[in-house]
Protein backbone atom coordinates (compact mmCIF):
# COMPACT_ATOMS: atom_id res chain seq x y z
CA UNK A 1 0.00 0.00 0.00
CA UNK A 2 1.32 3.45 -0.87
CA UNK A 3 2.26 5.86 1.89
CA UNK A 4 -0.55 8.27 1.01
CA UNK A 5 -3.13 5.48 1.42
CA UNK A 6 -1.73 4.61 4.83
CA UNK A 7 -2.09 8.20 6.02
CA UNK A 8 -5.34 8.92 4.18
CA UNK A 9 -7.51 7.92 7.15
CA UNK A 10 -7.82 10.41 10.01
CA UNK A 11 -8.26 7.47 12.37
CA UNK A 12 -4.97 5.90 11.24
CA UNK A 13 -3.19 9.23 11.69
CA UNK A 14 -4.60 9.50 15.24
CA UNK A 15 -3.56 5.92 15.98
CA UNK A 16 -0.01 6.54 14.77
CA UNK A 17 0.23 9.73 16.80
CA UNK A 18 -1.06 8.01 19.95
CA UNK A 19 1.31 5.07 19.50
CA UNK A 20 4.27 7.38 18.90
CA UNK A 21 3.67 8.97 22.29
CA UNK A 22 3.56 5.65 24.19
CA UNK A 23 5.58 2.45 23.93
CA UNK A 24 2.68 0.04 24.11
CA UNK A 25 -1.00 0.59 24.72
CA UNK A 26 -4.02 -1.65 25.10
CA UNK A 27 -6.56 -1.48 22.33
CA UNK A 28 -9.28 -0.13 24.64
CA UNK A 29 -7.03 2.73 25.81
CA UNK A 30 -6.24 3.40 22.17
CA UNK A 31 -9.97 3.54 21.34
CA UNK A 32 -10.49 6.13 24.09
CA UNK A 33 -7.37 8.08 23.10
CA UNK A 34 -8.35 8.45 19.44
CA UNK A 35 -12.01 9.01 20.38
CA UNK A 36 -13.34 6.43 17.96
CA UNK A 37 -15.21 3.14 17.96
CA UNK A 38 -13.62 -0.22 18.65
CA UNK A 39 -14.53 -1.54 15.20
CA UNK A 40 -12.96 1.42 13.39
CA UNK A 41 -9.76 1.25 15.43
CA UNK A 42 -9.55 -2.54 15.00
CA UNK A 43 -10.06 -2.28 11.22
CA UNK A 44 -7.36 0.38 10.89
CA UNK A 45 -4.97 -1.55 13.15
CA UNK A 46 -5.34 -4.59 10.89
CA UNK A 47 -4.39 -2.40 7.90
CA UNK A 48 -1.37 -1.00 9.74
CA UNK A 49 -0.35 -4.46 10.91
CA UNK A 50 -0.59 -5.86 7.37
CA UNK A 51 1.83 -3.10 6.28
CA UNK A 52 4.16 -3.96 9.17
CA UNK A 53 3.79 -0.57 10.85
CA UNK A 54 2.32 -1.87 14.10
CA UNK A 55 2.79 -5.08 16.04
CA UNK A 56 0.29 -6.64 18.41
CA UNK A 57 0.73 -9.13 21.22
CA UNK A 58 -1.55 -10.59 23.83
CA UNK A 59 -0.91 -10.40 27.56
CA UNK A 60 -3.61 -12.55 29.06
CA UNK A 61 -6.83 -11.25 27.59
CA UNK A 62 -5.44 -7.83 26.75
CA UNK A 63 -4.15 -6.91 23.33
CA UNK A 64 -1.12 -4.62 23.45
CA UNK A 65 -0.33 -2.56 20.35
CA UNK A 66 3.00 -0.87 19.60
CA UNK A 67 4.84 0.63 16.66
CA UNK A 68 7.26 -1.55 14.70
CA UNK A 69 10.32 0.67 14.36
CA UNK A 70 12.19 -1.99 12.37
CA UNK A 71 9.99 -1.22 9.36
CA UNK A 72 11.04 1.79 7.28
CA UNK A 73 7.39 2.64 6.53
CA UNK A 74 6.87 3.32 10.24
CA UNK A 75 9.67 5.87 10.36
CA UNK A 76 8.55 7.53 7.13
CA UNK A 77 4.94 7.69 8.34
CA UNK A 78 5.95 9.32 11.62
CA UNK A 79 8.12 11.88 9.82
CA UNK A 80 5.28 12.73 7.45
CA UNK A 81 2.86 13.08 10.39
CA UNK A 82 5.22 15.56 12.04
CA UNK A 83 5.45 17.52 8.81
CA UNK A 84 1.65 17.52 8.40
CA UNK A 85 1.12 18.72 11.96
CA UNK A 86 3.59 21.56 11.96
CA UNK A 87 3.31 22.73 8.34
CA UNK A 88 1.09 25.73 7.88
CA UNK A 89 2.74 27.05 4.78
CA UNK A 90 2.38 24.88 1.66
CA UNK A 91 5.86 25.88 0.40
CA UNK A 92 7.41 24.79 3.67
CA UNK A 93 5.46 21.54 3.46
CA UNK A 94 6.74 20.85 -0.06
CA UNK A 95 10.34 21.59 0.94
CA UNK A 96 10.11 19.27 3.94
CA UNK A 97 8.63 16.49 1.85
CA UNK A 98 11.28 16.84 -0.84
CA UNK A 99 14.01 16.54 1.80
CA UNK A 100 12.28 13.52 3.29
CA UNK A 101 11.84 11.82 -0.08
CA UNK A 102 15.51 12.33 -0.93
CA UNK A 103 16.47 10.57 2.32
CA UNK A 104 14.18 7.55 1.88
CA UNK A 105 13.75 4.80 -0.66
CA UNK A 106 10.09 5.62 -1.38
CA UNK A 107 9.10 6.21 -4.99
CA UNK A 108 8.63 9.68 -6.44
CA UNK A 109 4.88 9.30 -6.95
CA UNK A 110 4.46 9.33 -3.18
CA UNK A 111 5.49 13.00 -3.06
CA UNK A 112 2.72 14.09 -5.41
CA UNK A 113 0.18 11.96 -3.57
CA UNK A 114 1.14 13.53 -0.25
CA UNK A 115 0.94 17.01 -1.72
CA UNK A 116 -2.60 16.18 -2.82
CA UNK A 117 -3.35 14.91 0.70
CA UNK A 118 -2.08 18.15 2.24
CA UNK A 119 -4.08 20.25 -0.25
CA UNK A 120 -7.27 18.36 0.56
CA UNK A 121 -6.54 18.72 4.30
CA UNK A 122 -6.14 22.50 3.96
CA UNK A 123 -9.53 22.94 2.24
Order of alpha helices (4+ residues) and beta strands (2+ residues): alpha-alpha-beta-alpha-alpha-beta-beta-alpha-alpha-alpha
